[in-house]
Amino acid sequence: MHCDDKRTLFVLKENIIMCFNELKETDFEDKNILKQINDLIEEYKALKKST
C-alpha cells in the first residue's frame, strides 16, 4: 500500500467518524448527512479493496 493511499484511507476514516458524530446529533434523521456518510463509506471500501 502506497503512503498516499494510507493517508487517503486515514482521512476518509476520520471524515466517516466526523459525519457519524454529526448524524448522532440529529438523531439519525438528516438525509444529507446519511448520503454523505454512505458515499464516504463506499469510497473507503473501494479504496481499501483496491490496495
Helices and strands as residue ranges (DSSP letters): H 3-25, H 31-50
